[in-house]
């Protein structure tokens, strides 16, 4: 199994566990009427979504790095003569 699939599985598991925890906290806050607990549940749900999106971003970045041509040398730009004179 390549590294992209490992990252995908880890992201999927961690994101889903965090999402389920957030949903349970959110529902507990709604049922009990505690607004701070409800806010913590919403924050946990949003955190799980962001966690999953960051994992997808890492996978897409790794794939793009693998597919780029390597070894293409870009020469440095030659220095230009003084463009600005400093008055002293």
Residue pairs with C-beta under 8 A, 6 or more apart in sequence:
3 62
4 59
4 62
4 63
7 55
7 58
7 59
7 62
8 55
8 59
10 55
11 51
11 52
11 54
11 55
11 56
11 58
11 59
12 52
12 55
14 51
14 55
15 48
15 49
15 51
15 52
15 55
16 48
18 44
18 47
18 48
18 51
19 45
19 48
19 49
21 44
21 48
22 41
22 42
22 43
22 44
22 45
22 46
22 47
22 48
23 41
23 45
24 41
25 37
25 40
25 41
25 44
26 38
26 41
26 42
26 44
26 45
27 41
28 34
28 37
28 41
29 35
29 36
29 37
29 38
29 39
29 40
29 41
30 38
